[in-house]
Amino acid sequence: MNVMRRNRRSGGYTGRIKSKGVGLVEIMVALAIGLVLMAGVIQIYLSSSQTNRAAEDMARMQENIRFAAELITNDIRMAGFMPCRRTDKTVNVLNSTSGVGGDFFTQGINGYDGNSTDDDTGADDRGIVGIAALGAPFTNHVAGTDIVSILRGGEGAFSIVSHVPTAAQFKLNALSTLQDGDIVMVCDLVQSSVLQITNTNAANVTVVHSTGVAGISPGNCTKGLGYPKDCSTVNGTSYAYGPDAHLVKFDSWHYYIGTNGSGTRSLYRAGIQNVSGAVSLTTQELVQNIENMQLLYGVDADDDGNAERYVRADQVLDVTGASWNQVVSVRLGVLAQTPRQIATATDTKTYNLAGTSFSAAAADRRQRYVYNTTVKIRNRGKL
């Protein structure tokens, strides 16, 4: 009896226990949910990454155009600057002005229109023919875009202590960074002169502007700095600058749009480079992804201090009685683009640059931004 009871009691323990597992359907459902969640995470990441890239490119584009516009407008504002009162007596004794970008006294500012087939000749041609004649360093210039040239006195004027015309020597209040071969401007209340330094002496704080010095290029045609210029003799027209005179380095800047090594467009600036006394124009890439630049020049032909007309570079000399010295203001238009194609659709818009409509240079998905401004040239026209 006891054995039978134990068997009956143990009979409950001998039954097989059923275990429940995860079926194939549940696994498939879990995988599907996981894939959906993962796709959502990836989509959020990609969207966030794309938004960040777009924001970064937009910020860079705006930074680029602000920097480019600031450089150009600052130099335009200072075009033709000299530390003395402007007079009609101007003397340029350089053997050639081609390597320094032009004659300061007649071309404080000038330009070339990239869309014009100007029919003028020589230095007066301000269209595409004139641009081609500039040669190096403008060989990468983008057709259809403008060039603006600015000649001006640089920063930091030196005072003349004494001047010995026969020795072609100035004694200055300081020598600072002046070097052999530098192009400088000297002026007082009577006249102004542009010349090339042939020798500097730090101990004596003197600079010499002699003629025919080996290694100095373009060199001076005469020692005489007096008006009118006479290059027929070494001493030329004598003139002694006194203690009321100032000397300042000569700056020559030429802004244009060029093709860079990556095949895209950049803002370039050509300027004077002095290499061991030999002066020439060299090019520097300033800002990438600047696509276009257009300018109009405000001409004050009747000398009332106001610009009567804004015209292209090739039209300045066509205005009756006008010259480049009568340009009193400039309208500047600059078009910038993002480094990458971040828009969702191809850019088909037109952009107004200094009053003229232009389309994007390429049919792409880059975002673009226009900057237009009018710049008053200091010491020209009314305030």
C-alpha positions in Angstrom: 0.0 0.0 0.0 2.7 2.4 0.9 4.5 1.5 -2.3 1.4 2.2 -4.4 0.9 5.6 -2.7 4.4 6.6 -3.5 4.0 5.5 -7.1 0.8 7.5 -7.3 2.4 10.5 -5.7 5.4 10.2 -8.0 3.3 9.7 -11.0 2.8 13.5 -11.1 6.5 14.0 -11.5 7.0 11.6 -14.3 4.9 13.6 -16.8 6.8 15.5 -19.6 7.0 19.4 -19.2 6.2 21.4 -22.3 8.7 24.4 -23.0 7.6 27.4 -25.1 10.3 29.1 -27.5 10.4 32.0 -30.0 9.0 31.1 -33.3 10.1 32.1 -36.8 7.3 34.5 -37.2 8.3 36.4 -34.0 11.9 36.6 -35.3 10.8 38.0 -38.6 8.7 40.6 -36.9 11.5 41.6 -34.6 13.9 41.9 -37.5 11.4 44.0 -39.4 10.9 46.4 -36.5 14.7 46.6 -36.0 15.2 47.5 -39.6 12.5 50.2 -39.5 14.1 51.7 -36.4 17.6 51.5 -37.9 16.3 53.1 -41.1 14.8 56.0 -39.1 18.0 56.5 -37.2 20.1 56.5 -40.4 17.6 58.9 -42.0 17.8 61.3 -39.1 21.6 61.1 -39.2 21.8 61.7 -42.9 19.3 64.6 -42.7 21.2 66.2 -39.8 24.5 65.7 -41.7 23.1 67.3 -44.8 21.7 70.2 -42.9 25.0 70.8 -41.2 26.8 70.7 -44.5 24.3 73.2 -46.0 24.6 75.5 -43.0 28.4 75.3 -43.1 28.5 76.0 -46.9 26.1 78.9 -46.5 28.2 80.4 -43.7 31.4 80.0 -45.7 29.8 81.6 -48.8 28.6 84.6 -46.8 32.0 84.9 -45.1 33.8 84.7 -48.4 31.7 87.4 -50.1 32.0 89.7 -47.0 35.8 89.4 -47.1 36.0 89.9 -50.9 33.7 92.9 -50.8 35.6 94.5 -47.9 38.9 94.2 -49.7 37.7 95.6 -52.9 35.6 98.5 -51.4 38.4 99.6 -49.1 40.9 99.9 -52.0 38.3 101.6 -54.3 37.6 104.1 -51.5 41.4 104.9 -51.3 41.9 105.0 -55.1 44.3 107.8 -56.0 45.2 108.5 -52.4 48.2 110.7 -51.6 49.2 112.2 -48.2 49.2 115.7 -49.7 46.7 118.0 -51.4 46.2 117.0 -55.1 47.7 119.4 -57.6 48.0 119.6 -61.4 51.8 119.4 -61.2 52.5 115.7 -61.3 55.7 114.0 -62.4 56.2 110.3 -63.0 59.9 109.5 -63.7 59.6 105.8 -64.0 61.1 104.4 -67.3 57.9 102.3 -67.7 54.6 102.0 -65.9 53.6 98.7 -67.5 55.1 96.7 -64.7 53.5 98.7 -61.9 49.9 98.7 -63.4 49.7 102.2 -64.8 50.3 105.9 -64.2 49.1 106.9 -60.8 48.3 110.5 -61.8 46.0 109.6 -64.7 44.7 106.2 -63.6 44.1 106.3 -59.8 41.2 104.0 -60.7 40.4 102.4 -64.0 38.8 99.2 -65.2 38.1 96.8 -68.0 34.6 95.6 -69.0 34.6 91.8 -69.6 31.5 91.9 -71.9 32.6 94.8 -74.2 34.0 94.8 -77.6 35.4 98.3 -77.2 36.7 99.8 -80.4 39.3 102.1 -78.7 42.9 101.3 -79.2 46.0 101.0 -76.9 45.6 102.0 -73.3 42.1 103.5 -73.9 40.7 100.1 -74.8 38.7 99.1 -71.8 37.0 96.0 -73.2 38.0 92.4 -73.8 40.8 93.5 -76.2 42.3 95.6 -73.5 42.1 92.7 -71.1 43.9 90.5 -73.5 46.6 93.1 -74.0 47.3 93.1 -70.2 48.8 89.6 -70.6 50.3 88.0 -67.6 49.3 87.8 -64.8 45.7 88.0 -66.1 45.9 84.9 -68.3 43.4 83.0 -66.1 40.8 85.8 -66.3 37.2 84.5 -66.7 35.6 85.9 -69.8 32.6 88.2 -69.2 33.8 89.4 -65.8 35.2 92.8 -65.1 38.6 94.0 -63.8 39.1 97.0 -61.6 42.6 98.6 -61.1 43.4 100.8 -58.2 46.6 102.9 -57.8 47.1 104.5 -54.4 49.6 105.6 -51.8 50.2 103.0 -49.2 49.9 103.0 -45.5 52.3 105.0 -43.3 53.8 108.1 -44.7 57.4 109.2 -44.0 58.4 112.9 -43.5 61.1 114.4 -45.6 63.9 115.9 -43.5 65.9 117.1 -46.4 66.3 116.5 -50.2 69.5 117.0 -52.3 68.3 116.9 -56.0 71.8 116.7 -57.5 72.6 113.7 -55.4 69.0 112.3 -55.8 68.9 111.7 -52.1 66.2 112.0 -49.5 66.8 112.0 -45.7 63.7 110.8 -43.9 62.4 110.8 -40.3 62.5 107.0 -40.4 63.3 104.2 -42.9 61.1 101.4 -41.6 60.4 98.8 -44.3 61.6 100.7 -47.4 63.9 98.6 -49.6 65.9 99.0 -52.7 63.6 98.9 -55.7 60.4 100.1 -53.9 58.1 102.4 -55.9 57.3 105.5 -53.9 55.4 108.7 -54.2 56.7 112.1 -52.9 54.4 115.1 -52.5 54.1 118.6 -51.0 51.6 121.4 -51.5 53.1 122.3 -54.9 53.6 119.0 -56.8 53.9 115.2 -56.6 56.3 112.7 -58.0 56.4 108.9 -58.5 59.9 107.3 -58.6 61.8 104.1 -57.7 64.2 103.9 -54.8 67.7 102.7 -56.0 69.4 102.6 -52.7 68.5 102.7 -49.0 70.9 103.5 -46.1 69.5 102.5 -42.7 72.4 104.1 -40.8 71.9 107.5 -42.4 68.1 107.1 -42.8 68.4 108.1 -46.5 67.0 106.8 -49.8 68.5 107.5 -53.3 66.5 107.8 -56.6 69.3 107.7 -59.1 69.3 106.5 -62.8 70.8 103.6 -64.6 71.4 101.4 -61.5 72.0 97.7 -62.3 69.3 95.3 -61.0 66.8 98.1 -60.5 63.8 97.8 -62.8 62.0 99.7 -64.3 64.3 102.4 -63.0 64.1 106.2 -63.2 64.6 108.2 -66.4 66.0 111.2 -64.6 67.1 112.4 -61.1 65.1 115.5 -61.5 61.7 115.4 -59.9 60.5 118.9 -61.0 57.5 119.8 -63.2 57.4 119.4 -66.2 59.3 116.1 -66.4 62.5 116.1 -68.5 64.0 112.8 -69.2 66.4 114.1 -71.9 69.2 114.7 -69.3 70.2 112.8 -66.1 69.5 115.8 -63.9 66.3 116.7 -65.7 64.1 119.4 -64.1 65.4 120.2 -60.7 63.0 120.4 -57.7 63.9 120.1 -54.0 61.2 118.8 -51.6 61.3 120.4 -48.2 60.3 119.5 -44.6 56.6 119.9 -45.5 56.8 117.0 -48.0 55.9 113.4 -47.4 57.0 110.1 -48.9 54.8 107.0 -49.1 55.0 103.6 -50.7 53.1 103.1 -53.9 50.4 100.4 -54.1 48.9 99.0 -57.3 46.0 96.5 -56.9 44.1 94.8 -59.7 41.1 92.7 -58.8 39.6 90.2 -61.2 37.8 86.8 -61.3 40.0 83.9 -62.4 40.0 80.2 -62.8 41.9 78.4 -60.1 43.8 75.1 -60.1 40.7 73.2 -59.2 38.8 74.5 -62.2 36.5 76.7 -60.2 36.4 80.5 -59.9 38.1 82.7 -57.3 38.8 86.4 -56.7 42.3 87.2 -57.6 44.4 90.3 -56.9 47.5 91.3 -58.9 49.9 93.6 -57.2 53.5 95.0 -57.2 56.2 92.6 -56.1 59.7 93.8 -55.5 62.3 91.0 -56.0 65.8 92.3 -55.3 65.0 95.6 -57.0 63.1 94.3 -60.0 59.4 95.3 -59.8 56.6 93.4 -61.6 53.0 92.5 -61.1 52.3 89.1 -59.5 49.0 87.4 -58.8 47.5 86.1 -55.6 44.4 84.0 -55.1 42.3 85.8 -52.4 38.9 84.1 -52.1 37.5 80.9 -53.6 34.0 80.5 -55.1 33.6 84.1 -56.1 31.8 83.6 -59.4 31.3 87.0 -61.0 32.2 90.7 -60.5 30.7 93.7 -62.3 31.3 97.4 -61.9 29.8 100.7 -63.1 31.8 104.0 -62.7 30.2 107.2 -61.6 31.4 110.0 -63.8 31.4 113.7 -62.7 31.9 115.2 -66.2 30.8 118.8 -65.2 32.9 118.9 -62.0 30.0 119.7 -59.7 31.0 117.0 -57.3 28.3 114.5 -58.2 28.2 111.5 -60.5 25.9 112.4 -63.4 26.0 108.9 -64.9 27.1 105.4 -64.0 28.7 103.7 -67.0 30.7 100.6 -67.9 34.5 100.8 -68.0 34.5 101.0 -71.8 32.1 103.9 -71.7 34.0 106.3 -69.3 36.0 108.0 -72.0 32.9 108.2 -74.3 31.2 110.6 -71.8 31.8 114.2 -73.1 34.6 115.9 -71.2 35.2 112.9 -69.0 38.4 111.2 -67.9 39.2 108.5 -65.4 40.2 111.2 -62.9 36.6 112.3 -62.9 35.3 109.0 -61.6 34.0 109.9 -58.2 32.2 106.7 -57.2 31.8 103.0 -58.2 28.9 100.6 -58.1 30.2 97.1 -57.3 28.3 93.8 -57.7 29.8 90.5 -56.6 28.3 87.0 -56.9 29.5 84.2 -54.6 28.6 80.5 -54.6 28.7 77.7 -52.1 31.6 75.2 -52.3 29.3 72.3 -52.8 26.0 71.6 -54.5 23.6 71.7 -51.5 20.3 72.8 -53.1 17.6 70.4 -54.0 17.1 71.8 -57.5 19.2 73.3 -60.3 19.8 77.0 -60.0 18.0 78.8 -62.8 17.7 82.2 -61.2 19.1 85.4 -62.6 21.2 87.8 -60.4 21.4 91.5 -60.5 25.0 92.7 -60.4 25.5 96.5 -60.4 22.3 96.9 -62.5 22.9 94.1 -65.0 21.3 90.6 -64.9 23.4 87.5 -65.0 22.7 83.8 -64.8 24.7 81.3 -62.9 27.9 80.3 -64.6 27.0 76.6 -64.5 23.7 74.6 -64.3 24.3 73.1 -60.9 22.7 72.9 -57.4 25.0 75.4 -55.7 23.4 78.2 -53.6 24.4 81.7 -54.6 24.5 85.1 -52.9 24.7 88.7 -54.4 26.4 91.7 -52.8 25.8 95.1 -54.4 27.1 98.4 -53.0 28.1 101.9 -54.1 31.5 103.2 -53.0 32.5 106.9 -52.8 36.1 107.6 -53.6 37.8 109.7 -51.0 38.9 113.2 -51.9 36.8 113.1 -55.1 33.5 114.8 -55.5 31.2 115.8 -52.7 30.7 113.9 -49.5 
